[in-house]
Amino acid sequence: MNTALNLKGLLPAQVKSTAEYVSYQDGAVVSREILKRPTGTVTLFAFAEGEGLSEHTAPFDALVQVLEGHAEITISGQAHQVRGGEMILLPAGQPHALKAITRFKMLLTMIRSA
């Protein structure tokens, strides 16, 4: 399997600054898929201040690592303040939403498992 075909701009054994791999855009949420496999995905996001993702559910656990900035992440109605250098697990099947308190970047790792 040619690993480079499954990556989005990141070559094997290439060192990159994680936070610099996705850029902010005013009034927008920007995403960049870094790795996609049948077992899961890794995606970088950059949220402009005040932007977010409305409440939704996912069939698999997802790990959010906030790289910089400040986000409010609501899971099953409970709000959590998450800042750069912190992480939170979004459990499978539980509704969650994200809102940028300040602009922020995050790395989302979704693992597809039963």
Backbone as CSV, one residue per row, in Angstrom:
resi,resn,N_x,N_y,N_z,CA_x,CA_y,CA_z,C_x,C_y,C_z
1,MET,0.839,-1.189,0.000,0.000,0.000,0.000,0.880,1.246,0.000
2,ASN,0.608,2.161,-0.871,1.370,3.401,-0.935,0.782,4.392,0.060
3,THR,1.453,4.574,1.180,0.967,5.430,2.252,0.736,6.852,1.777
4,ALA,1.564,7.370,0.914,1.452,8.760,0.467,0.110,9.034,-0.212
5,LEU,-0.501,8.031,-0.813,-1.790,8.228,-1.478,-2.913,8.473,-0.487
6,ASN,-2.762,8.048,0.773,-3.811,8.196,1.768,-3.627,9.423,2.642
7,LEU,-2.598,10.174,2.431,-2.339,11.371,3.211,-2.648,12.594,2.370
8,LYS,-3.012,13.672,3.029,-3.364,14.903,2.338,-2.240,15.913,2.496
9,GLY,-1.196,15.790,1.681,-0.125,16.758,1.693,0.994,16.486,2.679
10,LEU,0.869,15.485,3.516,1.911,15.139,4.471,2.549,13.838,4.016
11,LEU,3.826,13.904,3.717,4.535,12.724,3.236,5.061,11.899,4.400
12,PRO,5.246,10.604,4.213,5.809,9.773,5.284,7.152,10.323,5.761
13,ALA,7.362,10.287,7.052,8.603,10.729,7.705,8.874,12.216,7.506
14,GLN,7.835,12.997,7.216,7.962,14.446,7.055,7.568,15.119,8.366
15,VAL,8.376,16.051,8.834,8.082,16.795,10.058,7.384,18.093,9.682
16,LYS,6.238,18.357,10.301,5.475,19.585,10.058,4.994,20.132,11.397
17,SER,4.834,21.445,11.474,4.225,22.080,12.640,2.720,21.848,12.564
18,THR,2.159,21.185,13.558,0.742,20.821,13.523,-0.156,22.035,13.365
19,ALA,-0.002,23.046,14.210,-0.892,24.203,14.183,-0.766,25.010,12.889
20,GLU,0.391,24.972,12.251,0.590,25.724,11.013,0.093,24.986,9.773
21,TYR,-0.396,23.783,9.937,-0.834,22.969,8.812,-2.254,23.320,8.349
22,VAL,-2.939,24.162,9.133,-4.265,24.651,8.765,-4.324,26.127,9.165
23,SER,-4.967,26.951,8.327,-4.994,28.400,8.555,-6.387,28.891,8.920
24,TYR,-6.438,29.958,9.710,-7.702,30.600,10.046,-8.238,31.366,8.842
25,GLN,-9.568,31.427,8.741,-10.245,32.286,7.776,-11.369,32.986,8.525
26,ASP,-11.458,34.292,8.392,-12.507,35.057,9.077,-13.881,34.484,8.760
27,GLY,-14.684,34.303,9.817,-16.060,33.852,9.648,-16.229,32.430,9.169
28,ALA,-15.207,31.597,9.351,-15.283,30.244,8.789,-14.668,29.194,9.712
29,VAL,-15.029,27.962,9.423,-14.383,26.791,10.005,-13.635,26.116,8.858
30,VAL,-12.340,25.960,9.016,-11.505,25.347,7.983,-11.061,23.984,8.484
31,SER,-11.146,22.980,7.625,-10.676,21.645,8.022,-9.719,21.100,6.974
32,ARG,-8.814,20.273,7.441,-7.848,19.632,6.544,-7.616,18.208,7.035
33,GLU,-8.071,17.252,6.227,-7.884,15.844,6.573,-6.411,15.490,6.377
34,ILE,-5.806,14.956,7.418,-4.388,14.621,7.401,-4.176,13.148,7.082
35,LEU,-5.042,12.319,7.643,-4.884,10.878,7.477,-6.259,10.235,7.418
36,LYS,-6.435,9.329,6.474,-7.703,8.613,6.343,-7.412,7.138,6.132
37,ARG,-7.961,6.347,7.016,-7.810,4.896,6.946,-9.185,4.269,7.224
38,PRO,-9.373,3.008,6.865,-10.636,2.341,7.207,-10.886,2.323,8.724
39,THR,-9.842,2.379,9.514,-9.969,2.333,10.972,-10.129,3.692,11.627
40,GLY,-9.990,4.781,10.860,-10.181,6.096,11.457,-9.577,7.213,10.633
41,THR,-9.765,8.441,11.152,-9.263,9.628,10.474,-8.614,10.577,11.475
42,VAL,-7.734,11.428,10.954,-7.127,12.513,11.716,-7.346,13.780,10.893
43,THR,-7.991,14.776,11.518,-8.343,15.996,10.811,-7.973,17.211,11.658
44,LEU,-7.372,18.203,11.022,-7.081,19.478,11.677,-8.200,20.459,11.367
45,PHE,-8.558,21.274,12.353,-9.582,22.299,12.183,-9.045,23.632,12.669
46,ALA,-9.466,24.720,12.023,-9.222,26.083,12.490,-10.568,26.792,12.514
47,PHE,-10.988,27.260,13.691,-12.268,27.930,13.879,-12.036,29.417,14.100
48,ALA,-12.696,30.248,13.329,-12.684,31.685,13.599,-13.493,31.931,14.874
49,GLU,-13.173,33.024,15.580,-13.895,33.351,16.810,-15.392,33.417,16.547
50,GLY,-16.172,32.763,17.418,-17.623,32.756,17.302,-18.184,31.670,16.407
51,GLU,-17.342,31.020,15.619,-17.801,29.943,14.741,-17.888,28.632,15.518
52,GLY,-18.550,27.639,14.945,-18.661,26.364,15.630,-19.279,25.295,14.766
53,LEU,-19.552,24.185,15.393,-20.257,23.074,14.764,-21.503,22.815,15.593
54,SER,-22.648,22.753,14.944,-23.902,22.541,15.655,-23.952,21.129,16.238
55,GLU,-24.880,20.943,17.145,-24.972,19.650,17.836,-25.200,18.519,16.846
56,HIS,-24.435,17.458,17.028,-24.543,16.272,16.186,-24.017,15.077,16.981
57,THR,-24.175,13.891,16.453,-23.614,12.693,17.071,-22.725,11.995,16.055
58,ALA,-21.862,11.149,16.572,-20.992,10.327,15.718,-21.059,8.895,16.239
59,PRO,-20.952,7.937,15.353,-21.067,6.539,15.786,-19.805,6.006,16.477
60,PHE,-18.736,6.810,16.502,-17.468,6.364,17.073,-16.911,7.407,18.028
61,ASP,-16.073,6.966,18.963,-15.383,7.903,19.840,-14.494,8.824,19.012
62,ALA,-14.323,10.055,19.501,-13.426,11.011,18.853,-12.654,11.752,19.936
63,LEU,-11.361,11.920,19.712,-10.509,12.646,20.636,-10.227,14.023,20.050
64,VAL,-10.550,15.073,20.813,-10.274,16.448,20.409,-9.078,16.933,21.216
65,GLN,-8.044,17.392,20.516,-6.874,18.004,21.138,-6.847,19.457,20.674
66,VAL,-7.053,20.387,21.610,-7.011,21.802,21.265,-5.545,22.221,21.230
67,LEU,-5.124,22.731,20.095,-3.733,23.112,19.887,-3.461,24.532,20.365
68,GLU,-4.429,25.427,20.115,-4.308,26.822,20.540,-5.691,27.420,20.616
69,GLY,-5.826,28.441,21.452,-7.104,29.118,21.583,-7.981,28.506,22.655
70,HIS,-9.296,28.815,22.586,-10.250,28.451,23.632,-11.567,28.076,22.981
71,ALA,-12.076,26.903,23.334,-13.340,26.420,22.790,-14.273,25.992,23.912
72,GLU,-15.562,26.109,23.625,-16.557,25.496,24.500,-17.077,24.277,23.768
73,ILE,-16.920,23.125,24.389,-17.362,21.869,23.789,-18.441,21.297,24.688
74,THR,-19.629,21.153,24.124,-20.778,20.662,24.885,-21.006,19.206,24.528
75,ILE,-21.091,18.369,25.554,-21.340,16.936,25.374,-22.571,16.577,26.203
76,SER,-23.601,16.073,25.546,-24.854,15.697,26.215,-25.358,16.810,27.132
77,GLY,-25.298,18.056,26.634,-25.825,19.188,27.368,-24.897,19.810,28.396
78,GLN,-23.748,19.201,28.651,-22.793,19.746,29.630,-21.655,20.453,28.903
79,ALA,-21.474,21.753,29.218,-20.435,22.564,28.573,-19.089,22.358,29.257
80,HIS,-18.044,22.261,28.436,-16.666,22.110,28.913,-15.816,23.186,28.252
81,GLN,-14.997,23.862,29.043,-14.064,24.863,28.528,-12.740,24.149,28.252
82,VAL,-12.297,24.179,27.017,-11.077,23.469,26.622,-10.144,24.481,25.949
83,ARG,-8.898,24.498,26.411,-7.920,25.478,25.914,-6.710,24.764,25.307
84,GLY,-5.886,25.565,24.633,-4.677,25.037,24.010,-3.893,24.154,24.965
85,GLY,-3.496,22.992,24.490,-2.748,22.037,25.302,-3.635,21.051,26.046
86,GLU,-4.957,21.204,25.929,-5.886,20.296,26.614,-6.618,19.435,25.590
87,MET,-7.224,18.343,26.083,-7.963,17.446,25.205,-9.219,16.959,25.908
88,ILE,-10.156,16.457,25.117,-11.407,15.922,25.641,-11.888,14.808,24.711
89,LEU,-12.497,13.786,25.287,-13.030,12.672,24.511,-14.512,12.909,24.234
90,LEU,-14.897,12.797,22.980,-16.299,12.867,22.586,-16.795,11.427,22.455
91,PRO,-17.607,10.969,23.395,-18.045,9.567,23.362,-19.000,9.271,22.207
92,ALA,-18.879,8.088,21.668,-19.750,7.637,20.576,-21.212,7.735,20.999
93,GLY,-22.042,8.197,20.065,-23.478,8.216,20.285,-23.999,9.331,21.167
94,GLN,-23.136,10.152,21.758,-23.581,11.254,22.609,-23.539,12.557,21.817
95,PRO,-24.612,13.354,21.887,-24.624,14.604,21.124,-23.556,15.567,21.622
96,HIS,-22.917,16.245,20.689,-21.882,17.209,21.046,-21.890,18.364,20.051
97,ALA,-21.373,19.512,20.521,-21.283,20.722,19.701,-20.023,21.458,20.115
98,LEU,-19.501,22.297,19.216,-18.285,23.064,19.490,-18.524,24.522,19.143
99,LYS,-17.953,25.416,19.958,-18.028,26.846,19.676,-16.695,27.484,20.029
100,ALA,-16.202,28.344,19.151,-14.941,29.049,19.373,-15.183,30.256,20.266
101,ILE,-14.682,30.224,21.494,-14.739,31.371,22.391,-13.736,32.412,21.894
102,THR,-12.531,31.950,21.579,-11.561,32.715,20.802,-11.288,31.850,19.582
103,ARG,-10.603,32.373,18.606,-10.268,31.480,17.496,-9.423,30.346,18.074
104,PHE,-9.624,29.154,17.522,-8.866,28.017,18.037,-8.620,26.993,16.945
105,LYS,-7.592,26.191,17.186,-7.271,25.081,16.296,-7.328,23.795,17.104
106,MET,-7.790,22.748,16.438,-7.870,21.455,17.105,-7.499,20.337,16.142
107,LEU,-7.055,19.251,16.730,-6.771,18.022,16.009,-7.822,17.014,16.451
108,LEU,-8.577,16.480,15.501,-9.630,15.506,15.787,-9.182,14.137,15.299
109,THR,-9.147,13.186,16.215,-8.812,11.806,15.871,-10.038,10.954,16.114
110,MET,-10.570,10.370,15.040,-11.732,9.497,15.161,-11.299,8.069,14.918
111,ILE,-11.629,7.221,15.861,-11.294,5.803,15.754,-12.586,5.044,15.474
112,ARG,-12.594,4.298,14.402,-13.773,3.506,14.052,-13.618,2.121,14.658
113,SER,-14.458,1.839,15.657,-14.425,0.523,16.306,-15.793,0.235,16.878
114,ALA,-16.001,-1.010,17.228,-17.293,-1.414,17.799,-17.367,-1.103,19.271
